Amino acid sequence: MLLLRRCSSLTRLCSINSHRHPVTPALASCAVRFFSSDREEQFRWSRRWTHAVAGLLAGSGAVLAYALKQHKAEKADAITGQSAATLPSSSLPIFSQEEVSRHRSLEDGVWVTYKGGVYDITEFVAMHPGGDKIMMAAGGSVEPFWALYAVHNQEHVLEMLSEYKASHLRAEDQRKQQSLNPSDPFSSDPERHPVLRINNLKPFNAETPPEILTESYITPSVLFFKRNHLPVPNVDPATYKLQIEINGPANSERGGGALSLSLDDLKNKFPKHTVTAVVQCAGNRRSDMHKAKPVKGLNWGIGAIGNATWSGAKLRDVLQAAGYSLDDSKWARHVQFEGLDQDVGGTTYGASIPLRKAISEDGDCLLAYEMNGEVLPADHGFPIRVIVPGTVGARNVKWLGKIIVSAEESNSHWQQNDYKGFSPSTDWDTVDYKSAPAIQELPIQSAITVPADGAVVDRSEEEVTVKGYAWSGGGREVVRVDVSIDGGNTWKIAQLKGSNDGGDGGTAPPPGQAWAWKLWELTVPLPEDTEKMEIVCKAVDSSYNMQPDTIMPIWNLRGVLSNAWHKVNVRIQGEEEDQ
């Protein structure tokens, strides 16, 4: 979402940089009215705007949140002068679209329009590391970007936007823009099951309701949580091509290699393998973390996780077919993935994983074309997605278009500036994304799906059955789940459901290859001396990793890696309450 500056800051920038490019008389007069002589203050506001702009054109809710926080926290410390939003409409200058379109570079200035307003963002582009994305809107309307990043189309953001209007676009040009009305890039998204709990419509993000999440060991594809960052691409399987590149260093004897494979090639030229594996979003259970202290991000409950069977070609087989050899391990460290989903400027979703995971015989990484025995659904990456068992969902790239063996990590926004964990003391003023590694393997996790938080149990039933899931990243097997009905004072060991009742998918996996979850269950008598129960669960994996008891020691500003003890509160209803 493009947040736009006040006329005062717009004109201050023009004044500061008048030696670089001319200032129009209209802008100059605005500068006279609102110019602040405090250069330090000018720099601070420009720096904050840099982060705010990224929220639109990089699609980062995290960066947008930084801007919102700054705006609210320092509203009282506003720059001297009256904002353009408070000016009479007639006092604002008017520009034509032709004039705006001349400002497409740092030399000429970078101007954009939004719903009849004109904004100069030259300085912000110059300072912002993601300036190449901002330049996509230069000289024209940002409304196509608004349509794409509809996640930011919220009331509090619109309220902020109203403060930044600096000037008008000529009425005739406004009418032309309105007649063009950018199409909705999400209009071709697939239909979704109505039972899914929606966190965001565009892009579509929804989770499985807890009460049905553990009804089946294998999560049905239509009920599997959906996590999209961009519109779902419409890919023709007949013309689909997967590009594989091995980018050896220039001074290497190897020099590189490349291969192009069709969907039929992947299905017919490589052995088909099937793996049962969990995919979990890094933000699963973010809502628990948000309750402890506010965080920014989609408010996922416990349903941003699912367990499915995935079938396809092994990633290592395809890399070897492209020419990868052991000699390449001398320089290669990462395998990058690029999706076919993209924003209006052509920037695609991307991520990477360590090379050792990609080429390991035991890593079980797949280029999957089937999910639960059927063709991969559109929402889950048709025709091909990467399945990286034991690894955060963000690296399981969907709609795969390119694979690159490289010495470097992916430079994608989602690898470099998101999906990272930080100290609880790190806030939006101090966060440095370069200081933290990208999340790969996820920590131990468990949650209670039945009963629901706030449920009422009739005392005449005499007992309560507690159900849930447990899983650990990196192939570490869940070996125990402890359950308490008194807030963690005393514990009982839950039953991990076996193969005969669909709980663990068959025989025990080899060490280090426990990619699937464990379902668990415990039936206990209702306590006689209380009308309330605080039910708690915690899991233990084969490395004896355990969930932390509280959230605050693991709290982080993005709300990722939330895996503290899961708790639900249940009320016991006595016979006298029925009457």
C-alpha positions, 0 to 999 in steps of 0.5 A: 500500500502506498502511503503518501507524504504531506505537502510540507515534506514534499516541498521541503524535499524540493527545496533541499534538492533544487540544485538537482532539478527545477521546482515548479512555481506551484510547489515552490509556493507550497514550500514557502507556506510549509517549509521547516528549517529543521534539516534533522527533522527532514531527514527523520521524516524522509527515513520513515517514509522510506520504510512506509513506501516498501509496504505497498510495492514490496507487499510487506505488511511488516514494513507497513506496520513500521510506518503505522507505528511511527505515525501513531507514536510520533503524531504529536511530534509533527513537523511545524506547519499545516498539512495539505489535508487541512488546506481548502481544496482550491489552494492545492496546485493542479497538474496534468497527467502529461506533466506527471509522466515526465517525472519517471527518474531520480534526475527528473523527479519521481511523481505518482498519482492516486485517486486524483492526487499527485505526489512527489516521492523522489527522495524516498526512492533514492534512499530506499533499497527497494527503489526499483519496485517503487519506480514501477509506478513512476509517472503514473497511477499507483492504483494497480498496485493498490489492487494487487496489495489489497491486504493493505486496503484497510480503514486505518490505512485509508485514514492515514492516506487522507493526510498526505494529499499534496495536489490535484490531477487535472479533472480531465485526466482523472476521468481518463484514469477512471475509465481505464479502471485496472482489472482485479488481478485476483479475479481468476483465483480458484474457488475455495471451500466455505468452511475455511476460516479466512484471514485475508481475501486478496491475496487469499489466506485461510486456515482449517477450523480446529474442530475438523483439523484432526478428524483425519490423519491426512488433511483433505486438499480442499481443507488444507490451509491456504497461504498466498502472497500474490495472485494465483497464476493461471499456468497452462500445463501443456506449455509449462517449462521448469528451468534449472540453472547451475550457476558456477563461479566465473573462475570455476572450471565448471562454468555452469549448466542448465536444463529445461523440463516440461511437466511430462518430462518430470512425470515420465523421466524421473522415478515417482516418490511419495512423502507424507509431510506437514507444511506449516506456516511460520505464522501458525499460532500468531494469534496467541503471540498477539494476545500476549503483546501486539504483533504485525501479520495475518492473525493465524490461529492453530490451523495454519498447518496440515499433513498431506501425501505429496508425490513427484520427482526427487529434487536431487534427481532433477539437479543431477540431471541438470549436471550437478555433481559433487564437485559443485559442492565446493562452491554451491551453498544454496538452491534458489526457487522462483515461483510463477506468481508475480506482482504487476511489475513482474517480481515473483515470489522466491525463496531458497534452502541450504544445498545440503537439504536439497541434495540429501538422499534422506532430505526427501525434497520433492518437485510435487505434481500430486497432493493426496493422490490427485493433481496438485490443486491451483491453490497449492502450486499447480502444476509443480511445487517444491516440498521441503519436508521439515522446513517452514512453509515459506520455502515450499515454493508453489507454481515453481518456474525456476531452480538455481544452484548458487553460492548465494541465498535467494535475494527475494524479499521473502528470503531477506526481509521477512520470515525471520525471528528476532529477540523480544527486545527488538522493535520496529525502531531497531530491527535489522533483517540482515542480522538474522538468518532466514527460518528453515527448520521449524521448532517443536509444536503442538495444539489442542483442537478439541475441546475449543477454547470457551467450550462448556462441558456437562458434568453429567458426562463425567469425563472429557476427551482432549485431542490435538496434533504435534509435530517437530521440524527437521525430521525430529519425531514427536515422542511424547505429548503431555496434557494438563487439565489444571493449568500445568500443575499436574500432567498426563501422557496422551496416546499417540494414535497408531497406524491401525487408527490412522494416527501415524501413517504406518511404521515408524519413520527412519531417524531424522525423517519424521516429516508427518505429524502425530495426532494425540488423544487423552480422556480424563475424568472431570475434576470434582472441585472446580467449575473451570479447567485450563487444559494445556498441552506440550510436546517433546521430540526425539532430540528432547526439544520441548515447547516453552511454557510462556510466550514472552521469552519467544515473542517477536515483532513479526509473530513467527515461531509461536510454539509456547504451551497451547492452552484452552479454557473450559467451563464445567456446567453442573446440573443446577445450572441446567434448571 
